[in-house]
Amino acid sequence: MTRRIVLALLALTAAILVGAVVPLALQAVAHERDAYINATEATARSAAVIAEDKLGDHAADPALQAAVRSAARQDDELLVLNPQGQKVAWYGSPHDNWQQVAAAAAGNDLAAKLTKDRVIVVEPVWNDGKFNGTQLGTIVLERPIGPLNQNIEDLWLYLALLCGGAMVAAALIAVYFARWVSRPLARLDTAARRVANGDLACRARTGAGPPEVRRMAATFNMMAGRLETLVHGHRAMLADASHQLRTPLTALRLRLDLLAADSGPAAADELAGAQEEIARLSRLVDGLLATARAESTTEQLVNIDVVAAVAERVWAWQPVADGHGVKIVVEPAGIGDDGKDSSRPLIALSAGHLEQILDNLLDNAIDAIGDEGGCVRVSVAGTDQGTTLTVADDGPGMTPQERSRAFLRFTTGTPGGTGLGLAIVHRLVTANGGTIRLADTPGGGLTVELEFPGTGRYEATNPVA
């Protein structure tokens, strides 16, 4: 931000300087050049007046030479010619190019020429005026333009220093104001990221920057404070609800077990149904608590080895799958035909979220297949840009209408289900920047495809079975 503001202000200042100073400088240079030429012409006219008196009186050469010397100034080269073009008196050593300028003055007009190193002025000398008298001779004055060039260089140097000072001042002012605004914004951005990463106690500084930024920081702190109070209160409520709900449910289940042990066959069947409802209610409470935690907690992201996490959760769920006659097949990334393990993908998720996702997906897949037996395939494919985790079963699957509502709470097509598993998975996946998609498994069943942004890969040495 600071760089953009500085560059913008410098560009604006440079445009103003170019548009205003350069034309004025060119005009000043032209004025300086004209003034130098006019001064040279004035000196030539003065020399012509002096030469007129001497040439008209047919004065001796020494007197004319003294007059010429007094008319010329230092470094001038002055030449007095008679009407025949012969040198009568001179001061200095005029160059040969004066002859071209003298020829241009044949029309009895003053002629001036600016060359690369001198100004040449030719002034006719008239007796009793230009229109009534006769031409007594010609004055040729050559003056070097070294002083003119020095004045022009000094002018450009002064303007360059002035423009450079203006650019430096503009840069310093831009840096000051840009940092005055950008530093509080950067601190506010850092505080916002820390709050987003779970540090709800973080606050932004409110004593620096423009009034608008200070008000924004104060508003952010107010929002962060209310969010911290809300989240902590919600977490406390969840802990209390967990204790208050689970304890009576456990006690009620024990009472029903005791009643079932002492009851007859008819009453035992009824009690078994009540126990199933208690178990369903317990699962519903656990699902609600998991959903609330997924929506209210934000933890620090960590890099997770997807293949290792999949292998660990599949191993944990294998006994449950064996009890239902379900086979779990793992296809992790990096396992080649030779059985050697290569690089494996990493994804950035909150700690424990991937395990919750896999638990819900494996639980749903096993429940969907039921006791008839089937297969659940878990595959991982990843690159540095992203990782895809797929869980596919060969159960009854879902209709398009069921898939469109699968991520809504309490929506389920499985008898005895709570309708919270996919809702929890959807919440956890999206909260970590991923996407989830449901599709039909070829041959029948449901395929859940998760995509997460990648954070890199690392070299593993042992293959994952």
Disulfide bonds with the S-S distance in Angstrom:
none
